[in-house]
C-alpha cells in the first residue's frame, strides 16, 4: 500500500508517540488533561489507543485482529491496518 503524506504522518505519529494525542499535547502544555477522550480512564497514548483502550476494543478487533494487544504485537501488524484503524477511530 502506498501512503500519501497525511497517511504517513498519522501512522508514524501513532507508532512513535509524536502526535496529537492528549498525553503528548499535555506534556507540551497544550492540553489540560492527558486522559483518553474515548474512555476517559487512562492517559491517551499511542500504546493505550493501539493496545488497551476498552472503548476501542471492537474497532481494534475489526482492524488489527484482536480486542486487546501487547505493544510487541504491533510489530507484526501492517501499516495499512494501523492506518485503517486510526481513521476509523476518529482520533487525530
LINNOR-V380389 format. One record per run of one state. SS is the DSSP state (H for helix, E for strand, - for the rest). FROM is the first residue (numbers start at 1). TO is the last residue. If there is no record, write none. Layout:
SS;FROM;TO, SS;FROM;TO
//
This chain:
-;1;4, H;5;16, -;17;21, H;22;27, -;28;34, E;35;35, -;36;42, E;43;43, -;44;45, H;46;52, -;53;53, H;54;64, -;65;70, H;71;76, -;77;78, H;79;89, -;90;92
//
